[in-house]
Amino acid sequence: MLEIGAGTGYYLGEVLDAHPGLLGIALDVAKPAARRAARAHPRLASILADAWRGLPIRDGALTGVLSVFAPRNPGEVARVLAPGGRFVVVTPTPRHLGELIEPLGMVRVDPDKERRLDDALSGTFTRIDHAVVEFPMKLSRGDVTNVVAMGPSAFHTTAGDDPRIAGLADITEVTASVTVARYAPVG
């Protein structure tokens, strides 16, 4: 299993824990993330690479590719998947972190995101199924700062100095809301 844009390797590590026979490869363009991912799980290797420049994996080598809030290169993902392989894509829904959007002026998730994803993958992949997963999270101000810094709102604010974050309660309950979609290569 390859995770594109794996960051710390957290999600891939969870997948590996759930599937004891599986081996994982974490791919990220950031050197600090790749270093950290290399230590995330005993059955995980880490690669420093840019998914848009091609995946350094041989054709048909993988049973699965995972993308959690990360860039997707459909042609390359299809190339590295073995017959019967699956591409799992996790994207935020419009409800994701909704409790923070107004108070912090965060960028909203496009309500058409799911359709745009299917359109971007069409011709290369077909969606097999999907599920919306939601759960509450209790975030400290530091957690909120990190969440803002990791997402698209980071380009519109300096989270560390934002007085709106300082004005939040010590703990803020927010909703995590994502769509988990599985795709199969066309043909």
C-alpha positions in Angstrom: 0.0 0.0 0.0 1.3 3.4 -1.0 0.2 6.6 0.7 0.7 9.7 -1.4 1.3 12.9 0.6 1.7 10.7 3.7 3.1 13.4 6.0 3.9 11.7 9.3 2.6 8.3 8.1 -0.1 8.2 10.7 -2.9 7.1 8.3 -0.8 4.5 6.6 0.3 3.2 10.0 -3.4 2.7 10.9 -4.0 0.8 7.7 -1.0 -1.4 8.4 -2.2 -2.1 11.9 -5.6 -3.2 10.5 -4.0 -5.4 7.9 -1.1 -7.4 9.5 0.1 -8.9 6.1 0.4 -5.6 4.4 3.5 -3.6 3.7 3.5 0.2 3.3 5.3 2.9 1.5 4.9 6.5 2.6 5.6 9.1 -0.1 5.9 12.8 0.6 7.6 15.8 -1.0 8.7 17.3 2.4 12.0 15.9 3.8 10.9 16.3 7.5 7.7 14.4 6.8 9.5 11.6 5.0 11.9 11.3 7.9 9.1 11.1 10.4 7.1 8.7 8.3 10.1 6.3 8.1 9.7 5.8 11.9 5.9 5.6 11.9 5.5 1.8 11.6 7.8 -1.2 11.5 6.3 -2.3 8.1 6.5 1.1 6.5 9.2 2.5 4.2 9.4 6.1 3.3 10.2 7.8 0.0 11.0 11.5 -0.7 9.3 12.3 -4.0 6.9 14.6 -5.8 3.8 12.6 -6.9 3.3 15.0 -9.8 6.7 14.1 -11.3 5.9 10.4 -11.3 5.7 7.7 -8.7 9.1 5.9 -8.2 7.2 2.5 -8.1 7.3 -0.1 -10.8 4.2 -0.8 -13.0 1.5 -2.9 -11.4 3.3 -3.3 -8.1 0.7 -2.2 -5.6 -2.6 -3.5 -4.3 -3.7 -0.2 -3.0 -2.9 3.6 -3.0 -4.2 5.9 -0.4 -4.6 9.7 -0.6 -5.8 11.6 2.5 -6.3 15.3 1.8 -3.4 15.0 -0.6 -2.6 15.6 -4.3 -3.6 12.9 -6.7 -1.9 12.0 -10.0 -4.5 9.6 -11.6 -2.3 8.4 -14.4 0.6 7.5 -12.2 -1.7 5.8 -9.6 -3.3 3.7 -12.3 0.1 2.7 -13.6 1.4 1.4 -10.2 -1.8 -0.5 -9.3 -1.9 -4.2 -9.8 -4.9 -5.8 -11.5 -7.7 -5.6 -8.9 -5.9 -2.8 -7.0 -7.8 0.1 -5.5 -7.3 3.8 -5.0 -8.7 5.1 -1.7 -9.3 8.9 -1.6 -10.2 10.7 1.6 -11.6 14.3 1.2 -13.3 16.7 3.5 -17.0 17.3 3.3 -18.5 20.8 3.7 -19.2 20.0 7.4 -15.5 19.3 8.1 -14.3 21.6 11.0 -17.5 23.6 10.4 -17.4 25.1 13.9 -14.2 26.9 13.1 -15.0 28.3 9.6 -16.9 31.4 10.7 -15.0 32.3 13.9 -11.6 32.0 12.1 -12.5 33.0 8.6 -11.3 29.6 7.3 -11.7 28.6 3.6 -14.8 26.6 3.1 -14.9 23.2 1.5 -16.4 23.4 -2.0 -19.8 21.7 -1.9 -19.0 20.3 -5.3 -15.8 18.7 -4.2 -17.0 15.1 -4.5 -18.3 15.7 -8.1 -15.1 17.5 -9.1 -13.0 14.6 -7.7 -15.0 12.1 -9.7 -14.6 14.3 -12.8 -10.9 14.6 -12.3 -10.5 10.8 -12.0 -13.0 9.9 -14.8 -11.5 8.2 -17.8 -8.8 6.7 -15.5 -10.9 5.5 -12.5 -14.5 4.5 -11.6 -15.8 5.1 -8.2 -16.9 1.8 -6.6 -18.3 3.1 -3.4 -18.0 5.8 -0.8 -18.9 6.5 2.8 -19.2 9.7 4.9 -17.3 9.4 8.2 -18.0 11.9 11.0 -16.9 12.1 14.5 -16.4 14.8 17.2 -13.0 16.1 18.1 -12.0 18.2 21.1 -9.2 20.5 20.1 -7.0 22.7 22.3 -6.0 26.1 20.9 -2.6 24.6 19.9 -4.5 21.9 18.0 -6.7 24.5 16.3 -3.5 26.4 15.3 -2.1 23.2 13.8 -5.3 22.4 11.9 -5.4 25.9 10.4 -1.7 25.7 9.5 -2.1 22.3 7.7 -5.1 23.3 5.5 -5.8 25.7 2.7 -6.6 28.4 5.2 -2.8 28.6 6.0 -2.4 30.6 2.8 -4.8 33.2 4.1 -3.8 33.7 7.7 -0.9 33.4 10.1 -2.4 30.9 12.6 0.2 31.3 15.3 -0.5 35.0 15.7 -4.3 34.9 15.1 -6.1 36.7 17.9 -9.3 34.8 16.9 -7.6 31.5 18.0 -6.5 33.1 21.2 -10.2 34.1 21.8 -11.4 30.5 21.6 -12.2 28.4 24.6 -9.4 26.3 26.0 -11.0 23.3 24.3 -13.2 23.6 21.2 -15.4 20.7 20.0 -15.4 20.4 16.2 -16.8 17.9 13.7 -14.4 15.9 11.6 -16.4 15.0 8.4 -14.8 13.2 5.5 -15.8 11.2 2.5 -13.8 7.9 2.0 -14.2 6.8 -1.6 -12.8 3.7 -3.3 -11.9 3.7 -7.0 -11.0 1.0 -9.5 -8.9 1.6 -12.6 -11.0 1.8 -15.8 -10.4 -1.1 -18.2 
